[in-house]
Amino acid sequence: MSSGYTTDLTEGLEEALRVAEESMYKNKLDRKIEKITKKCGNDIDKLIDYIINENLNKCRIDIEKIVERTKRMELIYAYNSLSSEIDVKELMDEHSTVKTKEYKIDKYSNRIEKFRKEAKNKYKTINEEEVEKYAISKMLSIGNFEGTISNEYFQSMEKKRICENDNYELLSVDISGLKHINDTFGHEEGDLQLQEVMNRLKNILEAEQVRMLSPIVVKAAGNCFVPIDSLNKEQRERLSKKVDRITDDIDEEKRLYVNHNIAIKEDYIKLKKQNLKKKNVDKVEIKENTFDILLSINESILKEKSDNSKITSSEQLKRLIKEQYAAILNNDIINASLNKELITYKELREKVDGRFERIVLRDQEPSKEKLKEEKLHIIDKEKIPDLEK
């Protein structure tokens, strides 16, 4: 978790938000540098290893879970084929200019101005101080995306009402791929794509005539949920199929990937009976705890789905490779080494690609003959596009 703050509100909310965001960016960067330096020092090989491992984790590739050696070799061969298409020098030039982006406050300015107008239209005799209070309270309670609310607002204002409902289910959504869009196209584009997912989710629910019991609740940039009326099995399956395909028609370079789960009260009752080893569960207890348990069930299932996500196409793997190179090239020590010509781009590429292969095969040490055999076997079968864990 990262944070930033300011105690100076004399220049207005927009300026305070900008200062707090800059403070958060600096704190995050300082912690990241401290963590990497503590672990790797000035050793370029260690730095590369660390960054590759971190990037594999972020892309949810768990090497330990790829048990079959042939699967690891497929990953290596595809990596080597695709990385040859990337111009490291060009990537370096591209990222050096955007390395330290100032946070854009346009969205804050537009939103708070909208709430100021809303206050004046709603309350004709409202004074300027009350307008500002209204706008700030809206900024703190409404979600960052149109038609959503924040988790804090839901917990304090909506949750009690939901818990009084006897028949509801909880749809939770986990969104991944935001870092790639933010790093490649900027945070503004990342926000646009997240807003698109929220809009599409709402449209799907409306098209399927599923009543939302609250607006969509955003817990974090890639995590949201919405309580809905109870569905029958057929309705639930139809809804799930549509949510699964929610971003399928978006260009892969800007596509966010969605996992979801719908938890129902029967899941909770079944879980409770298993834990307590009894046939009947107190109805009052069920009512009081249903929401929290359903949310917990969803988060557990979504974590497992997320951990088991696979890179299924050469485009996605190419995205991973680009992000890995960008992370390595944005490292101050590696940057300095390139600028002082302590290492060339060619040497860096050889180091990175060589170490990727060693990391993937770290607990399996084959003979050179075996390695050659496996590479030829994979080339013959042309297994680059579809990779499995």
Order of alpha helices (4+ residues) and beta strands (2+ residues): alpha-alpha-alpha-alpha-alpha-alpha-beta-alpha-beta-alpha-alpha-beta-beta-alpha-beta-alpha-alpha-alpha-alpha-alpha-alpha
